[in-house]
């Protein structure tokens, strides 16, 4: 079958779009959220039990669970229009920021 504007349009309609969640992924996230919501009291008790014996492990579990709730931030590259600072400019900037920070505290 030749690739025509009509077949291209149909293919585009059937393909996934960037930023649009997969239906299965959405359903899994909803199920996980419901599981967590229904077990908040149990999870709190379990974390308390783990934390009494091993606080580090309890903290690690909290961090791992947060991956499912808190959106991850993507890394962004920052490009400055200004050229790189000279060592003298860096020292002056550091001194300025330290002085400013002392004034806040």
N, C-alpha and C positions, 0 to 999 in steps of 0.2 A: 504494500500500500504506500503510495507516494506521500511525502510530507508536504501538505498544503496548508494555507492559512487556516482552513477549517479544522484539519486534524491537529495542527499546532494549538489552536484555541482549546480543543477538547482535551488535549494532553495537559495543558496548563490548568484546566479546571480540575483535573484528577490528581494533580501533583500537590505535594505539601507546600505550604508557604512559610517563609521565615517568620518566626515570632508567633505563629499560630500553634497552639498546643495540640498534640496528637490526642485523639479521643480516648484511647486506652490510657495514655499518660494522665490525662485529666481525671479519669475514673479511679485510677490507682491513688492519685493524690487525695481525692475526696475520701476514698475508703480509709486511707492512712490517717487523715485528719479526724474522721469519725472515730476510728480506733483510739486515737490519742485522747480525744475529747471524752470518750466514755470511760477512760481509764486514768484520768488525771489524779484521782485520789490514790489509786493503787500505785501509780508511778511515783507519786510523792513519797509514799510509804517505802517503796522499794529503794528509791534513791537515798532515803534516810537510813535504811538498814545498811546499804552498801557504804554510805558515807561514814558511818560509825566505825567500820572496820578499815576502810580505805578511802579517805576523802579524795585522793588524787583520781581514783577510778570513777568515783561519783561525778567529779568535775568533768572528766573525759567523756562520760556518757552524756552529760548535759550538752557538751560541745557537739558531739556526734548527732544528737537529736536536733539541735538547732539547724543543722544542715538541711533538714526537711522543712523547716518553718521560715527561717530568715533567708531572704533572697541573697544569693552570692553576688558580690560586686565584681564587675569585670575590670580588668586592668586597662588603664588608659595611658597612652603615651602622650606626654606633654612636650610640645615643641615650642621653644621660646624664639621670638623674633630677635631678641637681644643675643649677641654673641656671649660665649662663656666668660664668666668673671675672672679677672686676674687674681692672683693670690692676695694682693693688697685689697682689692675690692671685696673678696670673700671675708678677710679678716675684719674689715670695716663693717660689713653686713652682720657678721656674727656678734661683734661688740654692740652694735645698735640693737639687735634682737635680744641679747642678754640684758641690756639696760632696760629695754621695754618690758621684758618679762619680770624683772625685779620690781618694777613699778606696779605691776598687777598683783603681786603676791603680798 
